[in-house]
Amino acid sequence: MSTTTLDTPTVSDAVANPSTAVLSATGTGLSMRGVLRSEWVKLRSVRSTTATLAAAGGALLVFGLLFAAILGGVLSAGDGDPASEFASDPTGAALSGTMLAQLIIGVLGVMIITSEYTTGQIRTTLTAVPTRVPVLVAKAAVLTAVVLPVMLASVLVTFLGGQALIGSGDLATASLGDPGVLRAVIGSAAYLTGVALMGLAVGTLLRSTAASIATLFGALFLLPGLAGIVLPSGWGDTLLSYLPSNAGTAFTSVVPAPGLLSSGVAMAVFAAWAVVPLVVAAIVQKRRSA
């Protein structure tokens, strides 16, 4: 009686043809480990991944330190000091680059899936993994495993550097032990990771890079403004607090602005914004053709 064995793809083989890693790993039975390995190879073998992560981390650092330097008096902004609104919030000053970083990291989430539709590689991947859902699960897991630690390190370095600059101006600074500060630091990294996952979900649903980026940015930036104009005050304000960007602001701020959700509720709401679209995307991907 002979035994048939499946060859395990090498890293070099997977880099040359990432889809082969899925085909070899799944063989006659689906191997989640093989799918995860393939998605990991795809993500790290694309140069734009490193560039995008570096750009997001750089945006956090540059803008955070810039605002902190202005607030601390190291730099002069002249009239209309943009850092003045953070005079009583040194944590917010140091983390002010989060708004720009989310634009960049959202693109990474979109591109991780739409690039495969652009090149046609998605057909090979989904043929190798006919159940399809593991592909999206693996992409989400790999994306989270890469983005979260990188963003957490970037946020932490930016926060510590920002407080040093603010302290040079003899102003009150924040420490990780102060109430709400550690939550804001970790929450900022979690928020950026959630935005990347939202990008992945939107990209899976729309398949188009341009349409997905426009939709994601619209949901994060345009929708709150438009809803604030269209919706009446009162219940409209309550509804606005449940939008992803406002929910994110609530748990990434040391002292959330009036009208926002509590940090605990905001975390749950934002988690829903990240997870529910992924579930919908998985259902849609499973039912439609590649």
C-alpha positions in Angstrom: 0.0 0.0 0.0 1.5 3.3 -1.1 1.2 6.6 0.7 0.8 9.8 -1.2 2.5 12.8 0.3 2.1 16.5 -0.5 5.2 18.6 -1.0 5.3 21.6 1.3 6.2 24.7 -0.8 9.4 26.5 0.1 9.4 30.2 0.8 11.2 30.9 -2.5 8.5 29.0 -4.4 5.8 30.9 -2.7 7.5 34.2 -3.5 7.8 33.3 -7.1 4.2 32.2 -7.3 2.2 32.8 -4.1 -0.8 30.9 -5.5 1.3 27.8 -5.7 1.6 27.9 -1.9 -2.2 27.6 -1.6 -2.4 24.9 -4.2 0.3 22.8 -2.6 -0.9 23.4 1.0 -4.5 22.6 0.3 -4.0 19.6 -2.0 -7.0 17.3 -1.6 -8.0 18.9 1.7 -8.1 22.5 2.8 -5.3 23.6 5.1 -5.8 26.9 6.8 -2.1 27.0 7.6 -1.3 26.8 3.9 -3.7 29.6 3.2 -2.3 31.8 5.9 1.3 31.1 4.7 0.3 32.0 1.2 -1.3 35.3 2.3 1.7 36.1 4.4 4.1 35.6 1.5 1.9 37.7 -0.8 1.8 40.6 1.7 5.5 40.7 2.5 6.7 40.1 -1.0 5.0 43.2 -2.4 7.1 46.3 -2.0 4.1 48.6 -1.6 3.3 46.9 1.7 6.5 48.1 3.4 6.2 51.5 1.7 2.6 51.9 2.9 3.4 50.9 6.5 6.4 53.2 6.6 4.3 56.0 5.2 1.6 55.5 7.8 4.1 55.3 10.6 6.0 58.3 9.2 2.8 60.3 9.1 2.1 59.5 12.7 5.6 60.5 13.7 6.1 63.6 11.6 2.7 65.3 12.3 2.6 64.2 15.9 6.1 65.6 16.6 5.3 68.7 14.6 2.2 69.6 16.6 4.1 68.7 19.8 7.0 71.0 18.8 4.7 73.9 18.1 2.8 73.4 21.3 6.1 73.2 23.3 7.4 76.3 21.6 10.3 74.5 19.8 8.8 75.6 16.5 6.8 78.8 15.8 3.6 78.5 13.7 2.9 82.2 13.6 -0.7 83.3 13.6 -3.4 80.7 13.8 -1.4 78.2 15.8 -2.8 74.8 14.7 -1.6 73.2 17.9 -3.5 75.6 20.2 -6.5 73.4 20.4 -4.3 70.8 22.1 -3.0 73.1 24.8 -4.8 71.1 27.5 -4.5 67.8 25.7 -0.8 66.8 25.3 -1.8 63.3 24.3 -4.0 64.5 21.5 -1.2 66.8 20.3 1.2 63.9 20.0 -1.3 61.6 18.3 -2.7 64.2 15.9 -1.1 62.4 13.0 -3.6 59.6 13.3 -6.0 61.3 11.0 -3.5 61.3 8.1 -2.2 57.8 8.9 -5.7 56.3 8.6 -5.9 57.5 5.0 -2.7 55.6 4.2 -3.3 52.5 6.1 -6.8 52.2 4.6 -5.3 52.1 1.2 -3.2 49.1 2.3 -6.3 47.3 3.4 -8.0 47.9 0.1 -4.9 47.0 -2.0 -4.4 43.6 -0.3 -7.5 42.3 -2.1 -8.1 44.6 -5.1 -4.6 44.1 -6.5 -5.5 40.4 -7.0 -8.6 41.2 -8.9 -6.6 43.6 -11.0 -4.0 41.0 -12.0 -6.5 38.1 -12.1 -4.6 36.2 -9.5 -7.7 35.9 -7.4 -9.1 33.3 -9.8 -6.2 31.0 -9.1 -6.5 31.6 -5.3 -10.2 30.9 -5.2 -9.9 27.9 -7.4 -7.3 26.4 -5.0 -9.6 27.3 -2.0 -13.1 26.7 -3.4 -14.8 27.4 0.0 -13.4 31.0 -0.4 -14.1 32.2 3.1 -10.7 31.0 4.4 -9.0 33.3 1.9 -10.6 36.4 3.4 -10.1 35.1 7.0 -6.4 34.6 6.2 -6.0 38.0 4.6 -7.7 39.7 7.6 -5.5 37.7 10.1 -2.3 38.5 8.3 -3.2 42.2 7.8 -4.0 42.5 11.5 -0.8 40.7 12.5 1.3 43.1 10.4 -0.5 46.4 11.0 -1.3 46.3 14.7 2.3 45.9 16.0 3.7 48.3 13.5 1.1 51.0 14.3 1.4 50.3 18.1 5.2 50.8 17.9 4.7 54.0 15.8 2.1 55.4 18.2 4.2 54.7 21.2 7.4 56.3 19.8 5.4 59.3 18.6 3.7 59.7 22.0 7.0 59.6 24.0 8.8 61.9 21.6 5.9 64.3 21.5 5.8 64.5 25.3 9.5 65.3 25.4 9.0 68.2 22.9 5.9 69.5 24.8 7.8 69.3 28.1 10.6 71.4 26.7 8.2 74.4 26.8 7.6 74.0 30.5 4.0 72.7 29.8 2.2 69.9 31.4 2.8 66.6 29.8 1.1 63.2 29.9 2.5 59.8 30.9 1.2 56.3 30.1 0.1 56.0 33.7 -2.3 58.9 33.6 -6.0 58.2 33.3 -7.1 57.4 29.8 -3.6 57.8 28.2 -2.7 54.2 27.8 -6.2 53.5 26.4 -5.7 56.4 23.9 -2.3 55.1 22.8 -3.3 51.5 22.3 -6.7 52.6 21.0 -5.1 54.6 18.3 -3.2 51.6 17.0 -6.3 49.5 17.2 -8.3 52.1 15.4 -5.8 52.2 12.5 -5.9 48.4 12.3 -9.7 48.5 12.2 -9.5 51.0 9.3 -7.3 48.6 7.4 -9.8 45.8 8.0 -12.6 48.1 6.8 -10.5 48.7 3.7 -10.2 45.0 3.1 -13.9 44.5 3.4 -14.8 47.3 1.1 -12.2 46.1 -1.4 -13.6 42.6 -1.4 -17.1 43.9 -2.0 -16.3 46.4 -4.7 -13.2 44.8 -6.3 -12.1 48.2 -7.7 -9.2 50.0 -6.0 -10.4 53.5 -6.9 -14.1 52.8 -5.9 -13.1 51.1 -2.7 -10.7 53.9 -1.6 -13.4 56.5 -2.4 -16.0 54.6 -0.5 -13.8 54.1 2.5 -12.7 57.7 2.7 -16.3 58.8 2.2 -17.4 56.8 5.1 -14.6 58.1 7.4 -14.6 61.7 6.4 -17.5 62.9 4.2 -20.3 60.9 5.8 -20.0 62.6 9.3 -20.0 66.1 7.7 -22.9 65.4 5.3 -24.9 63.6 8.0 -24.4 66.6 10.4 -25.9 68.9 7.8 -28.8 66.6 6.7 -29.9 65.1 10.0 -31.8 67.2 12.5 -30.3 68.0 15.9 -31.1 65.7 18.8 -31.4 62.2 17.5 -29.2 63.1 14.6 -26.4 63.9 17.0 -26.8 60.6 18.6 -26.7 58.8 15.3 -23.5 60.7 14.3 -21.7 59.4 17.4 -22.1 55.8 16.0 -20.2 56.6 12.8 -16.8 54.8 12.6 -14.7 58.0 12.8 -16.6 59.5 15.7 -16.6 56.1 17.6 -12.8 56.0 17.0 -12.4 59.5 18.3 -14.3 58.6 21.5 -11.9 55.8 22.6 -8.7 57.3 21.2 -9.1 60.6 23.2 -8.1 61.0 26.8 -11.2 63.2 27.4 -13.8 62.6 24.6 -15.7 65.6 23.4 -19.3 66.1 24.6 -21.8 64.1 22.7 -19.5 61.2 21.9 -20.0 57.7 23.2 -18.3 56.4 26.3 -15.0 54.7 25.5 -16.3 51.2 26.2 -19.3 51.5 24.0 -17.3 53.3 21.3 -14.8 50.4 21.2 -17.7 47.9 20.7 -19.3 50.1 18.0 -16.1 50.5 16.1 -15.3 46.8 16.3 -18.7 46.2 14.7 -17.8 48.6 11.9 -14.6 46.5 11.3 -16.1 43.0 11.7 -19.6 43.2 10.2 -18.4 44.4 6.7 -15.9 41.6 6.7 -18.7 39.1 7.4 -20.8 40.6 4.6 -17.8 40.5 2.3 -17.2 36.8 3.1 -20.8 35.9 2.3 -20.8 37.9 -0.9 -17.4 36.5 -2.0 -18.6 32.9 -1.4 -21.7 33.4 -3.5 -20.4 35.2 -6.6 -18.0 34.3 -9.3 -14.4 35.3 -9.2 
